[in-house]
Amino acid sequence: TQSTWEIDGDDAKNLAKNGCKGVYEGANMPSTPDAVAVYYDTGIQFGPGKAANAGGVAVSGLEMSQNAQMLSWDRDTCEGKLKDIMKAVFDQCAKGAAEYGREGDLKFGANVASFKRVADAVQEQGL
């Protein structure tokens, strides 16, 4: 059954009809496959949850870094570091998509970037 938070194909068509420029998921895959197809077909930029949610993971990492070093960064420092991280995430997704002929497909690019990270880590371990 569909959750009340999901965007289905009909919802996505309404977003497109109303001039929506982008959908950036803040939950774990709230857009149905039909909705994602509509995004692509209508030119709505799609930021998949696996990339968009990286900010929460990054902030946790920044907190752990501060704690380990017994530091306390001010708000501007934390926001600057988070901005740099999120820009890098976007750039990696865009590069991964473009590298395989899918320019602008951030979901595909996020999958490529994720796969490459795991593959690099496996190789570094000598596996």
C-alpha positions as CSV (number, residue, x, y, z in Angstrom):
1,T,0.0,0.0,0.0
2,Q,1.1,3.5,-0.7
3,S,2.2,5.7,2.3
4,T,0.8,9.2,2.5
5,W,4.3,10.5,2.0
6,E,4.9,8.9,-1.3
7,I,4.8,10.8,-4.6
8,D,3.2,8.6,-7.3
9,G,3.0,9.1,-11.0
10,D,-0.2,11.2,-10.8
11,D,1.3,13.4,-8.2
12,A,4.4,13.8,-10.3
13,K,2.3,14.8,-13.3
14,N,0.6,17.5,-11.2
15,L,4.0,18.8,-10.0
16,A,5.1,19.0,-13.7
17,K,1.9,20.7,-14.7
18,N,2.4,23.3,-12.0
19,G,5.9,24.1,-13.1
20,C,8.0,22.2,-10.5
21,K,11.7,22.4,-11.3
22,G,13.0,19.8,-9.0
23,V,12.2,17.1,-6.4
24,Y,14.8,16.3,-3.8
25,E,13.9,13.4,-1.6
26,G,14.2,13.9,2.1
27,A,13.0,10.4,3.0
28,N,14.0,6.9,1.9
29,M,12.7,6.6,-1.6
30,P,9.3,8.4,-1.3
31,S,8.9,8.7,-5.0
32,T,7.5,5.7,-6.7
33,P,9.1,4.4,-9.9
34,D,6.2,5.8,-11.9
35,A,6.9,9.2,-10.3
36,V,10.6,9.0,-11.1
37,A,9.8,8.2,-14.8
38,V,7.6,11.3,-14.9
39,Y,10.4,13.4,-13.5
40,Y,12.7,12.2,-16.3
41,D,10.1,12.6,-19.0
42,T,9.1,16.1,-18.0
43,G,12.6,17.5,-17.2
44,I,12.1,17.8,-13.4
45,Q,15.5,17.5,-11.8
46,F,15.5,14.6,-9.3
47,G,17.7,14.4,-6.3
48,P,17.4,10.9,-4.9
49,G,17.3,10.3,-1.2
50,K,20.6,8.5,-1.2
51,A,22.3,11.7,-2.3
52,A,20.0,14.3,-0.7
53,N,20.1,12.6,2.7
54,A,23.9,12.7,2.8
55,G,23.7,15.9,4.7
56,G,22.4,14.2,7.8
57,V,25.1,11.6,7.7
58,A,27.7,14.3,7.1
59,V,26.6,16.3,10.1
60,S,26.9,13.2,12.3
61,G,30.4,12.8,11.0
62,L,31.2,16.4,11.7
63,E,29.9,16.0,15.3
64,M,32.0,12.9,15.8
65,S,35.1,14.7,14.5
66,Q,34.5,17.6,16.9
67,N,34.0,15.3,19.8
68,A,37.1,13.2,19.0
69,Q,39.2,16.4,18.8
70,M,37.5,18.0,21.8
71,L,36.6,21.0,19.6
72,S,33.5,23.1,19.3
73,W,32.9,24.7,15.9
74,D,30.6,27.7,15.5
75,R,27.5,27.5,13.3
76,D,29.2,29.2,10.3
77,T,32.1,26.7,10.4
78,C,29.7,23.7,10.5
79,E,27.5,25.1,7.8
80,G,30.6,25.8,5.6
81,K,31.9,22.3,6.0
82,L,28.4,20.8,5.3
83,K,28.0,23.0,2.2
84,D,31.4,21.8,0.9
85,I,30.4,18.1,1.5
86,M,27.0,18.5,-0.2
87,K,28.6,20.3,-3.2
88,A,31.0,17.3,-3.5
89,V,28.1,14.9,-3.3
90,F,26.3,16.7,-6.1
91,D,29.5,17.0,-8.2
92,Q,30.2,13.2,-7.8
93,C,26.6,12.4,-8.8
94,A,26.7,14.7,-11.8
95,K,30.1,13.4,-12.9
96,G,29.1,9.7,-12.5
97,A,26.0,10.3,-14.7
98,A,27.9,12.2,-17.3
99,E,30.7,9.6,-17.4
100,Y,28.2,7.0,-18.6
101,G,26.2,9.2,-21.0
102,R,23.3,9.9,-18.5
103,E,24.0,13.6,-17.9
104,G,21.6,15.2,-15.4
105,D,20.4,11.8,-14.1
106,L,21.5,12.3,-10.5
107,K,19.9,9.0,-9.4
108,F,22.1,7.1,-11.8
109,G,25.1,9.2,-10.9
110,A,24.5,8.5,-7.2
111,N,24.5,4.8,-8.0
112,V,27.7,5.1,-10.0
113,A,29.5,7.1,-7.3
114,S,28.3,4.7,-4.6
115,F,29.5,1.7,-6.5
116,K,32.9,3.3,-7.3
117,R,33.4,4.0,-3.6
118,V,32.7,0.5,-2.6
119,A,34.8,-1.0,-5.4
120,D,37.7,1.3,-4.5
121,A,37.5,0.2,-0.9
122,V,37.4,-3.4,-1.8
123,Q,40.5,-3.0,-4.0
124,E,42.3,-1.1,-1.3
125,Q,41.7,-4.1,1.0
126,G,43.3,-6.4,-1.6
127,L,40.1,-8.3,-2.3
